[in-house]
Amino acid sequence: MTTQDLITGPATRTESAVYPMPAPDDDARFTLGLTLDIGKVLAAHGYPPIRSGTDHVRLQSALFGFLYTLTPAASPLLYPLADPGTSDATEDRP
């Protein structure tokens, strides 16, 4: 198994993206503990430890943005992300 397989799965497999998910009213999994754990993983990979409240808030905000969308899934406001190898995906937007 290659590193690419760990990141995206085997090259022959195509799956739809799972994230971002519609934001629930309340998600008991989204806690400060989750943010702290992710901060520890970043530090274990050589990034500076997260010590300030500001950095914790920014990490939690970034994590929320990755996990959840506040726009309903059927909304025309959701657009697929541009492939880094292609031109800007906004060209085809209404």
C-alpha angles and dihedrals in degrees: 000000000000129000088251090057090054091051102041106005124245113336092242093058119086120189133169117253114262096199136108096041123192107275113251121221088247131003115189089197094064100082140142085255090062090052092047091050091051089049089054091051090051091050091048087056092055102268118133113272115261107241108148125082089231092058091047091052092047092049092048090049092050090048091050090051091052095046103039143036121203090204116088113256093243093051118122086221090078114088129178115257115258117257105247088234095056137067122273111302091217092078092083096045119114 
